[in-house]
């Protein structure tokens, strides 16, 4: 599907972009992989690792609509991964978060439409479901923009969809590197916000492969949610540092006890497949889309009314041994 194609990744120097580039180069022969991001040092460092002749590095910000439109000329696939993601920082700098996560999302959509990009997937987060912090609220707005963009395509063969998943094991800014940093600095305990807190966890490779598969599944307008394991934060901390006591510090601003990926309010729109869920759009588009039967021939079933997929009621839990294994692979 990606052979001889041009692929652009916004925020491409992040953890996702690097892993995506690694997997695409192993499995396919793309014509171009365009890394679009605003940090020249990260681009320089990434170019030392990924220097294949198909690689292109574009300095640019998703806030810059003109630059995006230039970068997307002749592009076939776009993955929108650029975002401001730090929850407390977003609370203190709300307008900056809005400019990147909402206005930037609309700029990406406009650039894709102007250049006739065929398939676009935006990366979302569990924090966009029933959001209680600004970061989650901006990502929910972004999700809505990408879903609604399917109303703007006219007769063009263009499709916009969203992938939503949980915390990525070992990614920048996540809890595992944070705990390891504290341990390396000689911490005498690990800070835990609440003993009941749970989180969804996914490996970076699984996240990338899920996105790749959804380029084949997508009909436009879906929010794809993978079935992934949960883990209690206390178990995660014990797995990483069984010798250290845990210090309960209380929930931080904008945090939830359990993360949600399929809210109960969307249960009438949610379909269950063997390894993922699909949240159908709440609005209708021109033409008929049969979301129960995707383009890979997989068949879904509607969930029960009131169904909610959250990290606390999950039936798949990650063991401490599994976490350590995944951490080494990340």
HELIX and SHEET records of a PDB file:
HELIX    1   1 UNK A   15  UNK A   27  1                                  13    
HELIX    2   2 UNK A   40  UNK A   49  1                                  10    
HELIX    3   3 UNK A   65  UNK A   71  1                                   7    
HELIX    4   4 UNK A   87  UNK A   92  1                                   6    
HELIX    5   5 UNK A   94  UNK A   98  1                                   5    
HELIX    6   6 UNK A   99  UNK A  103  3                                   5    
HELIX    7   7 UNK A  104  UNK A  115  1                                  12    
HELIX    8   8 UNK A  126  UNK A  128  5                                   3    
HELIX    9   9 UNK A  134  UNK A  148  1                                  15    
HELIX   10  10 UNK A  149  UNK A  151  5                                   3    
HELIX   11  11 UNK A  175  UNK A  184  1                                  10    
HELIX   12  12 UNK A  204  UNK A  217  1                                  14    
HELIX   13  13 UNK A  233  UNK A  240  1                                   8    
HELIX   14  14 UNK A  264  UNK A  269  5                                   6    
HELIX   15  15 UNK A  320  UNK A  329  1                                  10    
SHEET    1   A10 UNK A  55  UNK A  59  0                                        
SHEET    2   A10 UNK A  32  UNK A  37  1                                        
SHEET    3   A10 UNK A   6  UNK A  10  1                                        
SHEET    4   A10 UNK A  77  UNK A  80  1                                        
SHEET    5   A10 UNK A 119  UNK A 125  1                                        
SHEET    6   A10 UNK A 159  UNK A 165  1                                        
SHEET    7   A10 UNK A 223  UNK A 226  1                                        
SHEET    8   A10 UNK A 276  UNK A 279 -1                                        
SHEET    9   A10 UNK A 270  UNK A 272 -1                                        
SHEET   10   A10 UNK A 301  UNK A 302 -1                                        
SHEET    1   B 3 UNK A 167  UNK A 168  0                                        
SHEET    2   B 3 UNK A 198  UNK A 202  1                                        
SHEET    3   B 3 UNK A 230  UNK A 232 -1                                        
SHEET    1   C 2 UNK A 189  UNK A 192  0                                        
SHEET    2   C 2 UNK A 245  UNK A 248  1                                        
SHEET    1   D 2 UNK A 260  UNK A 262  0                                        
SHEET    2   D 2 UNK A 309  UNK A 310 -1                                        
END                                                                             
